[in-house]
Amino acid sequence: MPIFLKIYGLTFFSIIHDLINEPFHLHIAEGSNKLCKYWVFRDGSIELADSSGYKRTELKKIEKALKENITFVME
């Protein structure tokens, strides 16, 4: 499970076998009760694919962190 980034108490990671059947995406977890998944597109845009346990304000914080680090993630 490659970890791309740890910031604001969040862990941004991928699951290798997921990437075989799905476009590139990152899972973001905070502890064991919160998990979401964002699609990451070649143009640097992102889209929420799934979320469990996060409030909308928390997702905004995740999106901000992801956008601020999108170049690193895409490399």
Secondary structure by P-SEA (a helix, b strand, c coil): cccccccccbbbbbcaaaaacccbbbbbbccccbbbbbbbccccbbbbcccccccaaaaaaaaaaaaaacccccc
